[in-house]
Amino acid sequence: MKVILDIQDNRAPFFMELVKSFDFIDILKEIKNKEKSKTIQNLAEAFNDVKLYEEGKKQLKSAEDLLNEL
């Protein structure tokens, strides 16, 4: 299972040391760059929106509506 977490900067060192102490968790990558972090957050939200759409819990704009906004 993959999990994306957003950790407050002042708590991150403690949390990372805690996570590293578990032998069943592999840290694949740490993202420290704020821009990259925001991009990943936006992608995660987009995937969540698609999941909610597929479950019938959210309506998304059509491509035509999106293009008309531009």
DAFEN-V769301 format. One record per run of one state. SS is the DSSP state (H for helix, E for strand, C for the rest). FROM is the first residue (numbers start at 1). TO is the last residue. If there is no record, write none. Layout:
ss = [SS;SS]
from = [FROM;FROM]
to = [TO;TO]
This chain:
ss = [C;H;C;H;C;H;C]
from = [1;9;21;34;55;63;70]
to = [8;20;33;54;62;69;70]
